[in-house]
């Protein structure tokens, strides 16, 4: 299938997932690296309460909040 045909089908709302080789898909600038951060207990308790309220993990809430703050200071 030619690229313009794929674009047309996508723009028309067709399901094009069968045309994609997702085994080779990559997310640029999304490579992850593990870091260790020490937090005071009160902060972890607050993070856990907020994460539970939103139905997400502690790690997710930390990433979401950091991403929001970084976007405020350095918008794309």
C-alpha positions as CSV (number, residue, x, y, z in Angstrom):
1,X,0.0,0.0,0.0
2,X,1.3,3.4,-0.9
3,X,1.7,6.1,1.8
4,X,-0.9,8.4,0.4
5,X,-3.4,5.5,0.4
6,X,-2.7,4.8,4.0
7,X,-3.0,8.5,4.9
8,X,-6.4,8.6,3.1
9,X,-7.7,5.5,4.9
10,X,-6.5,6.9,8.2
11,X,-8.1,10.4,7.5
12,X,-11.4,8.7,6.7
13,X,-11.4,6.9,10.0
14,X,-10.6,3.4,8.7
15,X,-8.8,0.9,10.9
16,X,-5.3,0.7,9.5
17,X,-3.8,-1.4,12.3
18,X,-3.5,-4.5,10.0
19,X,-1.3,-2.5,7.7
20,X,1.3,-1.6,10.5
21,X,4.2,-3.7,11.7
22,X,3.9,-2.8,15.4
23,X,6.7,-5.2,16.4
24,X,9.2,-2.6,15.0
25,X,7.4,0.5,16.3
26,X,9.5,2.9,18.3
27,X,8.6,5.9,20.3
28,X,11.2,8.6,19.7
29,X,12.5,10.4,22.8
30,X,10.6,7.9,25.0
31,X,13.5,5.8,26.1
32,X,13.3,5.3,29.8
33,X,16.1,5.4,32.4
34,X,15.7,4.3,36.0
35,X,16.6,6.8,38.7
36,X,16.4,6.7,42.5
37,X,14.9,9.6,44.4
38,X,14.6,9.9,48.1
39,X,11.4,11.5,49.4
40,X,10.3,12.4,52.9
41,X,7.6,10.2,54.4
42,X,5.0,13.0,54.5
43,X,5.5,13.5,50.8
44,X,5.1,9.8,49.9
45,X,1.9,9.7,52.0
46,X,0.5,12.7,50.1
47,X,1.6,11.2,46.8
48,X,-0.1,7.9,47.7
49,X,-3.3,9.6,48.7
50,X,-3.5,11.6,45.4
51,X,-2.5,8.6,43.3
52,X,-5.3,6.5,45.0
53,X,-7.8,9.3,44.5
54,X,-7.0,9.4,40.7
55,X,-6.7,5.6,40.5
56,X,-3.1,5.6,39.3
57,X,0.2,4.4,40.7
58,X,2.6,6.6,42.7
59,X,5.1,6.4,39.9
60,X,2.4,7.6,37.4
61,X,1.5,10.6,39.5
62,X,5.1,11.6,39.9
63,X,5.7,11.4,36.1
64,X,2.5,13.3,35.3
65,X,3.3,16.1,37.7
66,X,6.9,16.4,36.6
67,X,5.9,16.4,32.9
68,X,3.3,19.1,33.6
69,X,5.9,21.3,35.4
70,X,8.5,20.8,32.7
71,X,6.0,21.7,30.0
72,X,5.1,24.9,31.8
73,X,8.8,26.0,31.9
74,X,9.8,24.5,28.5
75,X,6.8,24.2,26.2
76,X,7.5,22.5,22.9
